[in-house]
Amino acid sequence: MLFLRTVLGERGFHGTAEQAVDLWDQLEGSTPLVLDEAGRIRLDGWELDDQAQDRV
């Protein structure tokens, strides 16, 4: 997590509060659902981004 926070910085890092807001927005329909191949809602796309992973 320390490496991820360092790579993404304060603006790009999503803590639990931000993830809860992202989930709520997806569930209420104000933002589109982000689903994986199994149909599960994903909240970690920002940290799984190829560029972020390469830097971590």
C-alpha distance matrix in Angstrom:
0.0 3.8 5.4 5.0 6.0 8.4 9.8 10.4 11.4 12.3 14.6 12.7 9.6 10.7 10.3 12.5 15.6 15.3 14.8 17.8 19.8 19.1 20.3 23.3 24.2 24.2 26.2 28.7 29.3 28.5 26.0 26.5 24.8 22.2 23.0 22.0 24.9 25.4 25.9 22.7 21.2 17.8 15.4 12.6 14.8 13.1 9.9 12.5 14.7 16.2 15.9 12.1 11.9 14.5 12.9 9.5
3.8 0.0 3.8 5.4 5.2 6.1 8.6 10.0 10.1 11.4 14.3 13.0 10.4 12.5 12.1 14.9 17.5 17.2 17.4 20.4 22.0 21.5 23.1 25.9 26.7 27.0 29.2 31.4 31.9 30.8 28.3 29.1 27.8 25.1 26.2 25.4 28.2 29.0 29.4 26.3 24.6 21.1 18.5 15.7 17.4 15.1 12.3 15.0 16.6 17.7 16.6 12.9 13.1 15.0 12.5 9.5
5.4 3.8 0.0 3.8 5.5 5.0 6.1 8.5 9.7 12.0 14.4 12.5 10.7 13.4 14.0 16.9 19.5 18.6 18.5 21.9 23.3 22.2 23.9 27.0 27.3 27.3 29.8 32.1 32.1 31.0 28.2 28.7 27.5 24.5 25.5 24.4 27.0 28.2 28.8 26.1 24.5 20.9 18.6 15.3 16.3 13.9 10.9 13.1 14.2 14.7 13.4 9.9 10.0 11.4 8.8 5.9
5.0 5.4 3.8 0.0 3.8 5.4 5.1 6.0 8.1 10.2 11.9 9.4 7.5 10.1 11.3 14.3 16.8 15.4 15.2 18.8 19.9 18.6 20.4 23.5 23.7 23.6 26.2 28.5 28.4 27.3 24.5 24.9 23.7 20.8 22.1 21.2 24.0 25.3 25.6 22.9 21.1 17.4 15.0 11.8 12.7 10.2 7.3 10.1 11.2 12.5 11.4 7.6 8.4 10.7 8.6 6.1
6.0 5.2 5.5 3.8 0.0 3.8 5.5 5.3 5.4 6.8 9.3 7.9 5.7 8.7 9.6 13.1 15.0 13.8 14.5 17.9 18.7 18.0 20.2 22.9 23.0 23.6 26.2 28.1 28.2 26.7 24.3 25.3 24.5 22.0 23.7 23.4 26.5 27.6 27.5 24.6 22.4 18.9 15.8 13.2 14.4 11.4 9.4 12.9 13.6 15.4 13.8 10.2 11.8 13.8 11.2 9.4
8.4 6.1 5.0 5.4 3.8 0.0 3.8 5.6 5.2 8.0 10.6 9.6 8.7 12.2 13.3 16.9 18.6 17.3 18.2 21.6 22.1 21.3 23.8 26.4 26.3 26.8 29.6 31.4 31.3 29.6 27.0 28.0 27.4 24.8 26.5 26.0 28.9 30.3 30.4 27.8 25.6 22.0 19.1 16.3 16.8 13.6 11.7 14.7 14.8 15.8 13.5 10.3 12.1 13.1 9.8 8.6
9.8 8.6 6.1 5.1 5.5 3.8 0.0 3.8 5.7 9.2 10.5 8.5 8.7 12.2 14.3 17.8 19.5 17.5 18.1 21.7 22.1 20.6 23.1 25.9 25.4 25.6 28.6 30.5 30.0 28.3 25.5 26.1 25.6 22.7 24.4 23.8 26.6 28.4 28.5 26.2 24.1 20.4 17.9 14.8 14.6 11.4 9.6 12.1 11.6 12.3 9.8 6.8 9.1 9.9 6.7 6.6
10.4 10.0 8.5 6.0 5.3 5.6 3.8 0.0 3.8 6.7 7.1 4.7 5.5 9.2 11.8 15.3 16.6 14.3 15.1 18.7 18.7 17.3 20.0 22.6 21.9 22.4 25.5 27.1 26.6 24.8 22.0 22.9 22.7 20.1 22.2 22.1 25.2 26.9 26.6 24.2 21.8 18.2 15.4 12.7 12.5 8.9 8.2 11.3 10.6 12.4 10.1 7.2 10.2 11.8 9.3 9.3
11.4 10.1 9.7 8.1 5.4 5.2 5.7 3.8 0.0 3.8 5.6 5.5 6.1 9.8 11.8 15.5 16.3 14.3 16.0 19.3 19.0 18.3 21.3 23.5 22.9 23.9 26.9 28.2 27.9 25.8 23.5 24.9 24.9 22.7 25.1 25.3 28.5 30.1 29.5 26.9 24.2 20.8 17.6 15.4 15.6 11.9 11.5 14.9 14.4 16.1 13.7 10.9 13.8 15.1 12.2 12.1
12.3 11.4 12.0 10.2 6.8 8.0 9.2 6.7 3.8 0.0 3.8 5.7 5.4 8.3 9.7 13.4 13.5 11.9 14.2 17.0 16.6 16.5 19.6 21.4 20.9 22.4 25.2 26.2 26.3 24.1 22.2 24.1 24.2 22.5 25.1 25.7 29.2 30.4 29.5 26.7 23.7 20.6 17.1 15.6 16.3 12.8 12.9 16.6 16.4 18.7 16.7 13.7 16.6 18.4 15.7 15.2
14.6 14.3 14.4 11.9 9.3 10.6 10.5 7.1 5.6 3.8 0.0 3.8 5.7 8.0 10.5 14.0 13.5 11.0 13.4 16.2 15.1 14.6 18.1 19.6 18.6 20.1 23.2 23.9 23.7 21.2 19.2 21.3 21.8 20.3 23.2 24.2 27.8 29.2 28.0 25.5 22.3 19.3 15.9 14.8 14.8 11.3 12.5 15.9 15.1 17.8 15.8 13.4 16.7 18.6 16.3 16.4
12.7 13.0 12.5 9.4 7.9 9.6 8.5 4.7 5.5 5.7 3.8 0.0 3.8 6.5 9.8 13.2 13.5 10.6 12.0 15.4 14.7 13.4 16.6 18.8 17.8 18.6 21.8 23.1 22.6 20.5 18.0 19.4 19.6 17.6 20.3 20.9 24.4 25.9 25.0 22.6 19.6 16.4 13.2 11.5 11.3 7.6 8.8 12.1 11.4 14.2 12.5 10.0 13.2 15.3 13.5 13.5
9.6 10.4 10.7 7.5 5.7 8.7 8.7 5.5 6.1 5.4 5.7 3.8 0.0 3.8 6.5 10.0 11.1 8.9 10.0 13.4 13.6 12.7 15.4 17.8 17.6 18.4 21.2 22.8 22.8 21.1 18.8 20.2 19.7 17.7 20.0 20.4 23.9 25.0 24.2 21.4 18.6 15.3 11.9 10.2 11.2 8.0 7.9 11.7 12.2 15.1 13.9 10.7 13.1 15.8 14.0 12.9
10.7 12.5 13.4 10.1 8.7 12.2 12.2 9.2 9.8 8.3 8.0 6.5 3.8 0.0 3.8 6.7 7.7 5.4 6.2 9.6 10.1 9.4 11.9 14.2 14.4 15.4 17.8 19.5 19.9 18.5 16.4 17.9 17.2 15.6 17.8 18.7 22.4 23.1 21.9 18.9 15.8 13.0 9.2 8.6 10.4 8.1 8.6 12.2 13.2 16.6 16.2 13.1 15.0 18.2 16.9 15.5
10.3 12.1 14.0 11.3 9.6 13.3 14.3 11.8 11.8 9.7 10.5 9.8 6.5 3.8 0.0 3.8 5.5 5.4 6.2 8.7 10.1 10.6 12.3 14.4 15.5 16.6 18.4 20.2 21.2 20.1 18.5 20.1 19.0 17.7 19.6 20.4 24.1 24.2 23.1 19.7 16.8 14.3 10.7 10.5 13.2 11.4 11.2 14.6 16.3 19.5 19.3 15.9 17.3 20.6 19.2 17.2
12.5 14.9 16.9 14.3 13.1 16.9 17.8 15.3 15.5 13.4 14.0 13.2 10.0 6.7 3.8 0.0 3.8 5.5 5.0 6.1 8.7 9.7 10.4 12.2 14.2 15.2 16.3 18.2 19.8 19.2 18.0 19.5 18.0 17.1 18.7 19.7 23.3 22.9 21.6 18.0 15.3 13.4 10.2 10.9 14.2 13.4 13.2 16.1 18.3 21.6 21.9 18.7 19.7 23.2 22.2 19.9
15.6 17.5 19.5 16.8 15.0 18.6 19.5 16.6 16.3 13.5 13.5 13.5 11.1 7.7 5.5 3.8 0.0 3.8 5.4 5.1 6.4 8.7 9.9 10.7 12.4 14.4 15.4 16.6 18.4 17.3 16.7 18.9 18.0 17.8 19.9 21.6 25.3 24.9 23.1 19.7 16.5 15.1 11.7 13.2 15.9 14.8 15.5 18.5 20.1 23.7 23.8 20.7 22.2 25.6 24.4 22.5
15.3 17.2 18.6 15.4 13.8 17.3 17.5 14.3 14.3 11.9 11.0 10.6 8.9 5.4 5.4 5.5 3.8 0.0 3.8 5.4 5.1 6.1 8.6 9.8 10.5 12.3 14.2 15.4 16.5 15.0 13.9 16.1 15.6 15.2 17.7 19.5 23.3 23.5 21.6 18.4 15.0 13.2 9.6 11.0 13.1 11.8 13.1 16.1 17.2 20.9 20.9 18.1 20.0 23.3 22.2 20.8
14.8 17.4 18.5 15.2 14.5 18.2 18.1 15.1 16.0 14.2 13.4 12.0 10.0 6.2 6.2 5.0 5.4 3.8 0.0 3.8 5.4 4.9 6.1 8.5 9.8 10.5 12.2 14.2 15.3 14.6 13.1 14.5 13.2 12.5 14.6 16.2 20.0 19.9 18.1 14.8 11.5 9.8 6.3 8.3 10.9 10.6 11.7 14.1 15.8 19.5 20.2 17.5 18.7 22.3 21.8 20.2
17.8 20.4 21.9 18.8 17.9 21.6 21.7 18.7 19.3 17.0 16.2 15.4 13.4 9.6 8.7 6.1 5.1 5.4 3.8 0.0 3.8 5.4 5.1 6.1 8.6 9.9 10.5 12.2 14.1 13.8 13.2 14.9 13.7 13.9 15.8 17.9 21.5 20.9 18.7 15.4 12.1 11.6 8.9 11.6 14.2 14.3 15.5 17.7 19.5 23.2 23.9 21.3 22.5 26.1 25.6 23.9
19.8 22.0 23.3 19.9 18.7 22.1 22.1 18.7 19.0 16.6 15.1 14.7 13.6 10.1 10.1 8.7 6.4 5.1 5.4 3.8 0.0 3.8 5.4 5.1 6.1 8.6 9.8 10.5 12.1 11.0 10.7 13.2 12.9 13.7 16.4 18.9 22.6 22.4 19.8 17.0 13.4 12.9 10.1 12.9 14.6 14.4 16.3 18.6 19.7 23.5 24.0 21.7 23.4 26.8 26.2 25.0
19.1 21.5 22.2 18.6 18.0 21.3 20.6 17.3 18.3 16.5 14.6 13.4 12.7 9.4 10.6 9.7 8.7 6.1 4.9 5.4 3.8 0.0 3.8 5.5 5.2 6.3 8.7 10.1 10.6 9.7 8.3 10.2 9.7 10.1 12.9 15.5 19.2 19.4 16.9 14.2 10.5 9.7 7.1 10.1 11.3 11.5 13.9 15.7 16.6 20.4 21.2 19.2 20.8 24.2 24.0 23.0
20.3 23.1 23.9 20.4 20.2 23.8 23.1 20.0 21.3 19.6 18.1 16.6 15.4 11.9 12.3 10.4 9.9 8.6 6.1 5.1 5.4 3.8 0.0 3.8 5.5 5.1 6.1 8.6 9.9 10.3 9.3 10.3 8.7 9.5 11.5 14.2 17.7 17.2 14.5 11.7 8.1 8.6 7.0 10.6 12.4 13.5 15.4 16.7 18.2 21.9 23.2 21.2 22.3 25.8 26.0 24.7
23.3 25.9 27.0 23.5 22.9 26.4 25.9 22.6 23.5 21.4 19.6 18.8 17.8 14.2 14.4 12.2 10.7 9.8 8.5 6.1 5.1 5.5 3.8 0.0 3.8 5.4 5.1 6.0 8.4 8.7 9.1 11.0 10.3 12.2 14.3 17.4 20.8 20.1 17.0 14.6 11.2 12.2 10.7 14.3 15.9 16.7 18.8 20.3 21.6 25.3 26.4 24.5 25.8 29.3 29.3 28.0
24.2 26.7 27.3 23.7 23.0 26.3 25.4 21.9 22.9 20.9 18.6 17.8 17.6 14.4 15.5 14.2 12.4 10.5 9.8 8.6 6.1 5.2 5.5 3.8 0.0 3.8 5.6 5.3 6.1 5.3 5.6 8.2 8.7 10.9 13.8 17.2 20.5 20.5 17.3 15.3 11.7 12.5 11.1 14.5 15.1 15.8 18.6 19.9 20.5 24.2 25.2 23.6 25.3 28.6 28.6 27.9
24.2 27.0 27.3 23.6 23.6 26.8 25.6 22.4 23.9 22.4 20.1 18.6 18.4 15.4 16.6 15.2 14.4 12.3 10.5 9.9 8.6 6.3 5.1 5.4 3.8 0.0 3.8 5.6 5.2 6.2 5.0 5.7 5.1 7.7 10.3 13.8 17.0 16.9 13.6 12.0 8.6 9.9 9.6 13.1 13.5 15.0 17.7 18.4 19.1 22.7 24.1 22.9 24.1 27.4 28.0 27.2
26.2 29.2 29.8 26.2 26.2 29.6 28.6 25.5 26.9 25.2 23.2 21.8 21.2 17.8 18.4 16.3 15.4 14.2 12.2 10.5 9.8 8.7 6.1 5.1 5.6 3.8 0.0 3.8 5.5 7.9 8.2 8.5 7.4 10.3 11.8 15.3 18.1 17.3 13.8 12.2 9.3 11.7 11.8 15.5 16.5 18.2 20.5 21.1 22.3 25.8 27.5 26.0 27.0 30.5 31.1 30.0
28.7 31.4 32.1 28.5 28.1 31.4 30.5 27.1 28.2 26.2 23.9 23.1 22.8 19.5 20.2 18.2 16.6 15.4 14.2 12.2 10.5 10.1 8.6 6.0 5.3 5.6 3.8 0.0 3.8 5.9 7.9 9.3 9.6 12.9 14.9 18.5 21.3 20.7 17.1 15.8 12.9 15.0 14.7 18.4 19.1 20.4 23.0 23.9 24.6 28.3 29.6 28.3 29.6 32.9 33.3 32.5
29.3 31.9 32.1 28.4 28.2 31.3 30.0 26.6 27.9 26.3 23.7 22.6 22.8 19.9 21.2 19.8 18.4 16.5 15.3 14.1 12.1 10.6 9.9 8.4 6.1 5.2 5.5 3.8 0.0 3.8 5.3 6.2 7.6 11.2 13.5 17.3 19.9 19.9 16.2 15.6 12.7 14.6 14.7 18.1 18.0 19.4 22.4 22.9 23.2 26.7 28.0 27.2 28.6 31.7 32.4 31.9
28.5 30.8 31.0 27.3 26.7 29.6 28.3 24.8 25.8 24.1 21.2 20.5 21.1 18.5 20.1 19.2 17.3 15.0 14.6 13.8 11.0 9.7 10.3 8.7 5.3 6.2 7.9 5.9 3.8 0.0 3.8 6.8 9.3 12.2 15.3 18.9 21.9 22.3 18.8 17.9 14.6 15.6 14.9 18.0 17.7 18.4 21.7 22.6 22.5 26.1 26.9 26.0 28.0 30.9 31.2 31.0
26.0 28.3 28.2 24.5 24.3 27.0 25.5 22.0 23.5 22.2 19.2 18.0 18.8 16.4 18.5 18.0 16.7 13.9 13.1 13.2 10.7 8.3 9.3 9.1 5.6 5.0 8.2 7.9 5.3 3.8 0.0 3.8 6.6 8.9 12.3 15.8 18.8 19.6 16.4 15.5 12.2 12.7 12.1 15.0 14.2 15.1 18.5 19.1 18.9 22.4 23.3 22.6 24.5 27.4 27.8 27.7
26.5 29.1 28.7 24.9 25.3 28.0 26.1 22.9 24.9 24.1 21.3 19.4 20.2 17.9 20.1 19.5 18.9 16.1 14.5 14.9 13.2 10.2 10.3 11.0 8.2 5.7 8.5 9.3 6.2 6.8 3.8 0.0 3.8 6.4 9.3 12.9 15.6 16.6 13.3 13.1 10.3 11.3 11.8 14.5 13.3 15.1 18.3 18.2 18.0 21.2 22.7 22.4 23.8 26.6 27.6 27.5
24.8 27.8 27.5 23.7 24.5 27.4 25.6 22.7 24.9 24.2 21.8 19.6 19.7 17.2 19.0 18.0 18.0 15.6 13.2 13.7 12.9 9.7 8.7 10.3 8.7 5.1 7.4 9.6 7.6 9.3 6.6 3.8 0.0 3.8 6.1 9.8 12.6 13.1 9.8 9.3 6.7 8.2 9.6 12.5 11.8 14.3 16.9 16.5 17.0 20.2 22.2 21.6 22.5 25.6 26.8 26.3
22.2 25.1 24.5 20.8 22.0 24.8 22.7 20.1 22.7 22.5 20.3 17.6 17.7 15.6 17.7 17.1 17.8 15.2 12.5 13.9 13.7 10.1 9.5 12.2 10.9 7.7 10.3 12.9 11.2 12.2 8.9 6.4 3.8 0.0 3.8 6.9 10.2 11.4 8.8 8.1 5.6 5.6 7.5 9.6 8.5 11.4 13.8 12.9 13.5 16.6 18.8 18.3 18.9 22.0 23.4 22.9
23.0 26.2 25.5 22.1 23.7 26.5 24.4 22.2 25.1 25.1 23.2 20.3 20.0 17.8 19.6 18.7 19.9 17.7 14.6 15.8 16.4 12.9 11.5 14.3 13.8 10.3 11.8 14.9 13.5 15.3 12.3 9.3 6.1 3.8 0.0 3.8 6.7 7.6 5.2 5.2 4.6 5.6 8.9 10.6 9.9 13.4 15.0 13.4 14.6 17.2 20.0 19.5 19.4 22.5 24.3 23.6
22.0 25.4 24.4 21.2 23.4 26.0 23.8 22.1 25.3 25.7 24.2 20.9 20.4 18.7 20.4 19.7 21.6 19.5 16.2 17.9 18.9 15.5 14.2 17.4 17.2 13.8 15.3 18.5 17.3 18.9 15.8 12.9 9.8 6.9 3.8 0.0 3.8 5.4 5.3 5.5 6.6 6.4 10.0 10.5 9.7 13.5 14.3 12.0 13.5 15.6 18.8 18.4 17.6 20.6 22.8 22.0
24.9 28.2 27.0 24.0 26.5 28.9 26.6 25.2 28.5 29.2 27.8 24.4 23.9 22.4 24.1 23.3 25.3 23.3 20.0 21.5 22.6 19.2 17.7 20.8 20.5 17.0 18.1 21.3 19.9 21.9 18.8 15.6 12.6 10.2 6.7 3.8 0.0 3.8 5.5 7.5 9.8 10.2 13.8 14.0 13.0 16.8 17.3 14.5 15.9 17.2 20.7 20.8 19.5 22.2 24.8 24.1
25.4 29.0 28.2 25.3 27.6 30.3 28.4 26.9 30.1 30.4 29.2 25.9 25.0 23.1 24.2 22.9 24.9 23.5 19.9 20.9 22.4 19.4 17.2 20.1 20.5 16.9 17.3 20.7 19.9 22.3 19.6 16.6 13.1 11.4 7.6 5.4 3.8 0.0 3.8 5.6 9.1 10.3 14.1 14.9 14.8 18.6 18.9 16.4 18.4 20.0 23.5 23.1 21.7 24.6 27.1 25.9
25.9 29.4 28.8 25.6 27.5 30.4 28.5 26.6 29.5 29.5 28.0 25.0 24.2 21.9 23.1 21.6 23.1 21.6 18.1 18.7 19.8 16.9 14.5 17.0 17.3 13.6 13.8 17.1 16.2 18.8 16.4 13.3 9.8 8.8 5.2 5.3 5.5 3.8 0.0 3.8 6.6 9.0 12.7 14.3 14.3 18.0 18.9 17.0 18.7 20.8 24.0 23.5 22.7 25.8 28.0 26.9
22.7 26.3 26.1 22.9 24.6 27.8 26.2 24.2 26.9 26.7 25.5 22.6 21.4 18.9 19.7 18.0 19.7 18.4 14.8 15.4 17.0 14.2 11.7 14.6 15.3 12.0 12.2 15.8 15.6 17.9 15.5 13.1 9.3 8.1 5.2 5.5 7.5 5.6 3.8 0.0 3.8 6.2 9.7 11.6 12.4 15.9 16.6 15.2 17.4 19.9 22.9 21.8 21.1 24.5 26.3 24.8
21.2 24.6 24.5 21.1 22.4 25.6 24.1 21.8 24.2 23.7 22.3 19.6 18.6 15.8 16.8 15.3 16.5 15.0 11.5 12.1 13.4 10.5 8.1 11.2 11.7 8.6 9.3 12.9 12.7 14.6 12.2 10.3 6.7 5.6 4.6 6.6 9.8 9.1 6.6 3.8 0.0 3.8 6.7 9.4 10.4 13.5 14.7 14.0 16.0 19.0 21.5 20.2 20.1 23.6 25.0 23.7
17.8 21.1 20.9 17.4 18.9 22.0 20.4 18.2 20.8 20.6 19.3 16.4 15.3 13.0 14.3 13.4 15.1 13.2 9.8 11.6 12.9 9.7 8.6 12.2 12.5 9.9 11.7 15.0 14.6 15.6 12.7 11.3 8.2 5.6 5.6 6.4 10.2 10.3 9.0 6.2 3.8 0.0 3.8 5.7 6.8 9.9 10.9 10.3 12.4 15.6 17.9 16.5 16.4 20.0 21.2 19.9
15.4 18.5 18.6 15.0 15.8 19.1 17.9 15.4 17.6 17.1 15.9 13.2 11.9 9.2 10.7 10.2 11.7 9.6 6.3 8.9 10.1 7.1 7.0 10.7 11.1 9.6 11.8 14.7 14.7 14.9 12.1 11.8 9.6 7.5 8.9 10.0 13.8 14.1 12.7 9.7 6.7 3.8 0.0 3.8 6.0 7.8 9.1 9.8 11.8 15.3 17.0 15.0 15.6 19.2 19.8 18.4
12.6 15.7 15.3 11.8 13.2 16.3 14.8 12.7 15.4 15.6 14.8 11.5 10.2 8.6 10.5 10.9 13.2 11.0 8.3 11.6 12.9 10.1 10.6 14.3 14.5 13.1 15.5 18.4 18.1 18.0 15.0 14.5 12.5 9.6 10.6 10.5 14.0 14.9 14.3 11.6 9.4 5.7 3.8 0.0 3.8 5.4 5.5 6.3 8.7 12.1 13.8 11.5 11.8 15.5 16.1 14.7
14.8 17.4 16.3 12.7 14.4 16.8 14.6 12.5 15.6 16.3 14.8 11.3 11.2 10.4 13.2 14.2 15.9 13.1 10.9 14.2 14.6 11.3 12.4 15.9 15.1 13.5 16.5 19.1 18.0 17.7 14.2 13.3 11.8 8.5 9.9 9.7 13.0 14.8 14.3 12.4 10.4 6.8 6.0 3.8 0.0 3.8 5.4 5.0 6.0 9.6 11.4 10.0 10.7 14.0 15.1 14.5
13.1 15.1 13.9 10.2 11.4 13.6 11.4 8.9 11.9 12.8 11.3 7.6 8.0 8.1 11.4 13.4 14.8 11.8 10.6 14.3 14.4 11.5 13.5 16.7 15.8 15.0 18.2 20.4 19.4 18.4 15.1 15.1 14.3 11.4 13.4 13.5 16.8 18.6 18.0 15.9 13.5 9.9 7.8 5.4 3.8 0.0 3.8 5.6 5.5 9.3 9.8 7.9 9.7 12.8 13.0 12.6
9.9 12.3 10.9 7.3 9.4 11.7 9.6 8.2 11.5 12.9 12.5 8.8 7.9 8.6 11.2 13.2 15.5 13.1 11.7 15.5 16.3 13.9 15.4 18.8 18.6 17.7 20.5 23.0 22.4 21.7 18.5 18.3 16.9 13.8 15.0 14.3 17.3 18.9 18.9 16.6 14.7 10.9 9.1 5.5 5.4 3.8 0.0 3.8 5.5 8.4 9.1 6.2 7.1 10.6 10.7 9.5
12.5 15.0 13.1 10.1 12.9 14.7 12.1 11.3 14.9 16.6 15.9 12.1 11.7 12.2 14.6 16.1 18.5 16.1 14.1 17.7 18.6 15.7 16.7 20.3 19.9 18.4 21.1 23.9 22.9 22.6 19.1 18.2 16.5 12.9 13.4 12.0 14.5 16.4 17.0 15.2 14.0 10.3 9.8 6.3 5.0 5.6 3.8 0.0 3.8 6.2 8.4 6.8 6.1 9.6 11.1 10.2
14.7 16.6 14.2 11.2 13.6 14.8 11.6 10.6 14.4 16.4 15.1 11.4 12.2 13.2 16.3 18.3 20.1 17.2 15.8 19.5 19.7 16.6 18.2 21.6 20.5 19.1 22.3 24.6 23.2 22.5 18.9 18.0 17.0 13.5 14.6 13.5 15.9 18.4 18.7 17.4 16.0 12.4 11.8 8.7 6.0 5.5 5.5 3.8 0.0 3.8 5.5 5.3 6.2 8.7 10.2 10.6
16.2 17.7 14.7 12.5 15.4 15.8 12.3 12.4 16.1 18.7 17.8 14.2 15.1 16.6 19.5 21.6 23.7 20.9 19.5 23.2 23.5 20.4 21.9 25.3 24.2 22.7 25.8 28.3 26.7 26.1 22.4 21.2 20.2 16.6 17.2 15.6 17.2 20.0 20.8 19.9 19.0 15.6 15.3 12.1 9.6 9.3 8.4 6.2 3.8 0.0 3.8 5.5 5.1 6.1 8.6 9.9
15.9 16.6 13.4 11.4 13.8 13.5 9.8 10.1 13.7 16.7 15.8 12.5 13.9 16.2 19.3 21.9 23.8 20.9 20.2 23.9 24.0 21.2 23.2 26.4 25.2 24.1 27.5 29.6 28.0 26.9 23.3 22.7 22.2 18.8 20.0 18.8 20.7 23.5 24.0 22.9 21.5 17.9 17.0 13.8 11.4 9.8 9.1 8.4 5.5 3.8 0.0 3.8 5.5 5.2 6.4 8.7
12.1 12.9 9.9 7.6 10.2 10.3 6.8 7.2 10.9 13.7 13.4 10.0 10.7 13.1 15.9 18.7 20.7 18.1 17.5 21.3 21.7 19.2 21.2 24.5 23.6 22.9 26.0 28.3 27.2 26.0 22.6 22.4 21.6 18.3 19.5 18.4 20.8 23.1 23.5 21.8 20.2 16.5 15.0 11.5 10.0 7.9 6.2 6.8 5.3 5.5 3.8 0.0 3.8 5.5 5.2 6.2
11.9 13.1 10.0 8.4 11.8 12.1 9.1 10.2 13.8 16.6 16.7 13.2 13.1 15.0 17.3 19.7 22.2 20.0 18.7 22.5 23.4 20.8 22.3 25.8 25.3 24.1 27.0 29.6 28.6 28.0 24.5 23.8 22.5 18.9 19.4 17.6 19.5 21.7 22.7 21.1 20.1 16.4 15.6 11.8 10.7 9.7 7.1 6.1 6.2 5.1 5.5 3.8 0.0 3.8 5.4 5.1
14.5 15.0 11.4 10.7 13.8 13.1 9.9 11.8 15.1 18.4 18.6 15.3 15.8 18.2 20.6 23.2 25.6 23.3 22.3 26.1 26.8 24.2 25.8 29.3 28.6 27.4 30.5 32.9 31.7 30.9 27.4 26.6 25.6 22.0 22.5 20.6 22.2 24.6 25.8 24.5 23.6 20.0 19.2 15.5 14.0 12.8 10.6 9.6 8.7 6.1 5.2 5.5 3.8 0.0 3.8 5.6
12.9 12.5 8.8 8.6 11.2 9.8 6.7 9.3 12.2 15.7 16.3 13.5 14.0 16.9 19.2 22.2 24.4 22.2 21.8 25.6 26.2 24.0 26.0 29.3 28.6 28.0 31.1 33.3 32.4 31.2 27.8 27.6 26.8 23.4 24.3 22.8 24.8 27.1 28.0 26.3 25.0 21.2 19.8 16.1 15.1 13.0 10.7 11.1 10.2 8.6 6.4 5.2 5.4 3.8 0.0 3.8
9.5 9.5 5.9 6.1 9.4 8.6 6.6 9.3 12.1 15.2 16.4 13.5 12.9 15.5 17.2 19.9 22.5 20.8 20.2 23.9 25.0 23.0 24.7 28.0 27.9 27.2 30.0 32.5 31.9 31.0 27.7 27.5 26.3 22.9 23.6 22.0 24.1 25.9 26.9 24.8 23.7 19.9 18.4 14.7 14.5 12.6 9.5 10.2 10.6 9.9 8.7 6.2 5.1 5.6 3.8 0.0
